[in-house]
Amino acid sequence: MESGVNSDRKGKINPLVIVLFAGIVIGFYGIYKIYKGYESQNWPTTQGKIIKSRIAGAKRIIGRRAFIKYEYFVSGNRYVSSQISYTLIIGDYSGAIEILREYPEGKTVTVYYNPDNLMDAVLKTEISGRISWLFILSVLAIILGLRGLRWQ
C-alpha cells in the first residue's frame, strides 16, 4: 500500500516549483529587456513614418494597449516594425492613449535600428522605470517558491 502512495507523488509536479521557475524566467526576461534597451541607445538612426496607430487588445478598457506600426528604410530596403521600446511597459488605458497621441498615423519619427539585424528597431531607447515591475514580480515569485518549498 505504501508504494502506491509514493508512486502517485512521483508523477505530480509541485506548483511551488512552477512558481519558482516562473520567477527565474521573468527575472531573466527583464534582464534581457534592459540589456536590449541599453544596446539600442547606440544604434544608428533613420527616419521612419507611422503607418498605423490604434488601440488593440480586449474590448474592455482594462487590457487595451497601443498598437503602433511604422516603416523605415535602410540602404533602400523597406522595413516595418511595431516595437516602441524594449523597456516601456504600458499598463493602463491612459498610458496607451498617451502613446497614440505621441505617435499619430503619418508622423515622421526617428527609428533606432540594429545594424546587425535591420528588422530589429525601436522608437524609444530610454530605460523606463516601469520595467522594475518585472523584477518585483520575479523576486516575489522566487521568494514564494523557495519559502513554500521550505515549509513542505
N, C-alpha and C positions, 0 to 999 in steps of 0.2 A: 504493500500500500504506500509506503514511504517513497519508493522510487517513482510512483505515478505523480506525486505532488512535485517532486523535483523536475521531472520531465516537462510538466506544464509551465514551470517558471522559466525554463531554459529558452523556450520559443518566444517569450514576450520581451519586448524592448521597454525598458524603464522610461516613462515620459520625462523624467528629470534629466536623463542623458540627452534626450532630444532638445530640451530647453538649453542645456549646457552647450551642445553642439551649435544650436542656432545662435547663441550669444557670441560664440567664437567666429562663426561665419559673418555675422553682422559687423563685428569689430574689424575683421579683415576687409570687408566691403568698404567700410568707412575709411580705412587707411588707403585703400586703392583710390577712392574718390578724391581724397585730399592730395595724394601724390599726383594724380592726373590734373587736378586744379592748379597745383604749383607748376607742373610741367607746361601747361597751356599758357602760362604767363610769358613764356619765352618763345612761343610760336610766332611765325611770320603772319602778317595780316593781309587781307584783301578786302575789297568792297563786295558787299552782297546786297540782296534785296529780299524783304519779307514777302513770301508768296501766299502764306496762309496764316491767319491769326484768329483763333476762336477758342471757345470753351469746350472742353471734351470731358468725358467721364460719365458719372452717374447722373440720373435725371434730377436727383435732389441736389440741394446746394452743397451738402457735405459730400466730399469725394470728387468734386468738379475741379478741373485743373486747366491751366492754359496750355494750348497746343499751338506752337509756333513752328512754321516751316519756312526755311529760307534757302535761297540758291546763291551760289558764289562760283567764280571762275578762277582757276589756277592753270596757267600755261595754256589758255584757250579751251580747257575742258570744263564742262559744267558739272557741279556737284550740288547735292541737296542734302540738308540736314535738319533735324528738329531738336538737336541738343542745345539748350540755352547755356548751361553751365554744368560743371561736374559736381559742384558742392551746393548749388541752390536747391533748397527744399521748400516747396510752396505747399503749405499745409491747410490753407483755408481759401475760401471763395474770394475774399477781398484781395489776397495776395495774387490770385490768378487774374483778377481784373486789373490790378496794377501792372502786371506783365503785359497784358493785352494793350494797355494804354501806352506802354513804353515801346511796344513793337507792333504798330498797326500795319495792315497789309499795304504794300507799296513802299514802305520806308526803306531808305538806303542805310545799311548798317556796316559796321566793321566786323569782319569774321576772322577769328583766330583759327588757323588750320595746322594740323600736324604735318610737318614736312616729310615724315616717314610713312604716313598713311593719309593721303589727301582727302579721304572721305570722313576723317575724324576732325570735327570742327566745333567751336563754341562761340557764343556771342559775348559771354561774360567770363572773365578769368579770375575775378577776386574770390577769395575764400569766404564763403558765407558762414556766419556763426551758427546757423541752423543745422549744419552738419553735425554739431555736437550732440544732437538728439540721437544719432546713430550710436554714438559711444555710450551715452547714458543707457539706452536700451540694451546695448551689448553687455555692459557691466552688470546691470540688474539681472539679465538672463543668466550670466555666468555665476553670479552670487547665488541666485535662486537654485540653479542646478547643483552647485557644489554643496550648499547648505542642505538641500534636500537629500542628496546622496549620503551626506554625512549622518543625517538623522535616521537613515534606514538601518 
